[in-house]
C-alpha cells in the first residue's frame, strides 16, 4: 500500500557519506557508502551506496552517470552533463 504525498509532511533527508574515487586519465570511478542521519519519514533501509563514473570530455566539460542503491536495489539513476570551473586533469 502506497502512502499519499502530503504538502504538510517533511520529506527532507540528511546523510553522512564516505567513499573513494579512482582517477584514470579522463575517467573517474567512484563508490560511496551513506547512512541517513535525519529523516522524519520512515526508510525501508537507512544505508545506501552510490556508484558512478565521470568522463571529462575537455578540461572543463564532463559527463557522468551514477546509481544510488539501497543494498541490492537501485533507487535512482542519474545522467548529467556538466561544466567545471576548475581544470579536471593536466
Number of C-alpha atoms within 10 A of each C-alpha: 3 4 5 5 8 8 6 6 9 10 12 9 12 11 14 11 14 11 12 10 13 11 13 10 11 15 16 15 17 15 17 15 18 18 15 15 11 12 14 10 11 8 10 7 10 15 17 20 20 21 17 18 18 19 17 21 13 13 15 14 16 18 15 17 15 18 17 21 17 17 12 9 10 13 13 11 13 10 12 10 13 10 12 12 8 9 11 15 13 6
